[in-house]
Amino acid sequence: MKNKENISKLAASLIAHRKSMGLTQSQIAEAIILKRSTYAYYERDTMPSVEIIEKLAKIYNVAPGQLMFPNEYQERTARTL
């Protein structure tokens, strides 16, 4: 169950970052050299590889952990400020 929750958090984070930058799934897929349909799976129910997460983090200019665990990352960052 925990893994499914993590995938859902990642998917929501990917969607939010992509939309905040005004990009399409096709544009992101092209940037990381994937088919659009493969990237679409990441926004639904599939965990990408670490390599793909790192590429996406660079595109969205965030830490990989911020993509995977957005709430936890935000809480930890707030505590250190």
C-alpha positions in Angstrom: 0.0 0.0 0.0 2.8 2.4 0.9 4.3 2.0 -2.6 1.0 2.9 -4.2 0.8 6.0 -2.1 4.4 7.0 -3.1 3.5 6.5 -6.8 0.4 8.7 -6.3 2.4 11.4 -4.6 5.0 11.4 -7.4 2.3 11.4 -10.1 0.6 14.4 -8.5 3.9 16.2 -8.1 4.9 15.6 -11.8 1.5 16.9 -13.0 1.8 20.0 -10.7 5.3 20.8 -11.8 4.6 20.3 -15.5 1.5 22.4 -15.5 3.1 25.2 -13.4 5.7 25.5 -16.2 3.0 25.4 -18.9 4.4 22.3 -20.6 2.7 19.3 -22.2 3.4 15.7 -21.6 4.8 15.5 -25.1 7.3 18.3 -24.4 8.5 16.6 -21.2 8.7 13.2 -22.9 10.8 14.7 -25.7 13.1 16.4 -23.3 13.9 13.1 -21.5 13.8 11.1 -24.7 10.7 9.0 -24.0 7.4 8.3 -25.8 4.6 10.6 -24.5 2.6 7.5 -23.5 5.5 6.3 -21.3 5.7 9.7 -19.6 1.9 9.6 -19.2 2.2 6.4 -17.2 4.4 8.2 -14.7 1.7 10.8 -14.2 -0.8 7.9 -13.5 0.5 4.8 -11.9 4.0 3.8 -12.7 7.2 4.5 -10.8 10.0 5.8 -13.1 13.6 4.7 -12.7 16.0 6.7 -10.6 17.6 8.0 -13.8 14.3 9.3 -15.1 13.5 10.9 -11.7 16.8 12.7 -11.8 16.2 14.0 -15.4 12.7 15.2 -14.4 14.1 16.9 -11.3 16.6 18.8 -13.5 13.8 19.9 -15.9 11.7 21.1 -13.0 14.6 22.6 -11.1 13.9 20.7 -7.9 15.6 18.0 -5.8 14.6 14.4 -6.8 13.3 14.0 -3.2 11.0 17.0 -3.7 9.4 15.2 -6.7 9.0 11.9 -4.9 8.0 13.1 -1.4 6.7 16.7 -1.9 4.9 17.0 1.5 7.8 15.5 3.5 10.3 17.6 1.7 8.3 20.8 2.3 8.0 20.0 6.0 11.7 19.2 6.4 12.6 22.4 4.6 10.3 24.5 6.8 11.8 23.1 9.9 15.4 24.0 8.9 14.5 27.6 8.2 
